[in-house]
Amino acid sequence: MSSDIRAADLWPIIQKLTHDEQVRLARLALGAASLGGDSDVAAYRTAPPSAEEFRCDEDALAWEGEGWEDVDAQG
């Protein structure tokens, strides 16, 4: 038998809370969820992007230079 608690297990209790307490619980839950797991901030602190990560040898404007010959400029 699993000892994990699921959101569905808490739902009957949450429904008994006042609206203000439900909002307070939602804020607490979102705050806890944002800190848990591998956050982007923690990942970038552990392994920051290198200077080469976003480097590109190609001219970005040249990517779409071909194939527009048949497009009518006047529209």
N, C-alpha and C positions, 0 to 999 in steps of 0.2 A: 504494500500500500504506500502510495506517494504521500509525503508530508508537505508538498508544495501547495500553497494557497493560490487560488485563482481569483480573478476579478469577479467571476460569477458567484463565487462563494461569499463575497462581501456585499454583493448587490442588495440583499434583503436588509442588511444593516444600514447601508448608505441611503436607502429609500426612507428610513426612519429619521434621518437627520433633517434639520431645518435647511432651507435654501442657503442661508449664509454659511452654515457648516459644510454643506456640500461644495460650495464654491471654495471655501478654505481648504477642504480636503483635496479638491482638484488642483489647487495651486501647490500644495505640498507634494502631491503625487507627480506633477509636472516638474517641479524642482528636483525631486529625487531621481526621476527618469533622466533628466538632462545631465546629471552627475554620474550616473551609472554607465557601465559598459565602456567601450572605447570611444571617447569623444574625439572630435577632430582636433581640438586644442591639444589634448594629451598626445595624440598621434604625431602632430607636427612638432611638438616639443621633443618627443623621442627621436624622430627622424625628420628633421626639417628638409624642405625641398632643396635640391642642389641647384646651382646656377644653370646646369644643363637641362633641368627638368622641363622648362618651358621654352627652350631655345629651338629656333627653327631656321634652317638655312635658306628656305624658300621665301620669296617675296609674297606676302599675303595677298596683294592685289593681283598677282599673276595667276592665282588659283582659278579664278573664274574668267580668265581672259578669252577662252575659246568657247564657242557654242552659242554666242549671242548674235551672230551675224543675221539670223532670220527674225530677230525681234524688231518690231516696228517701233522706232523711237517716238513717233507721234501718237501712238497709241491706242 
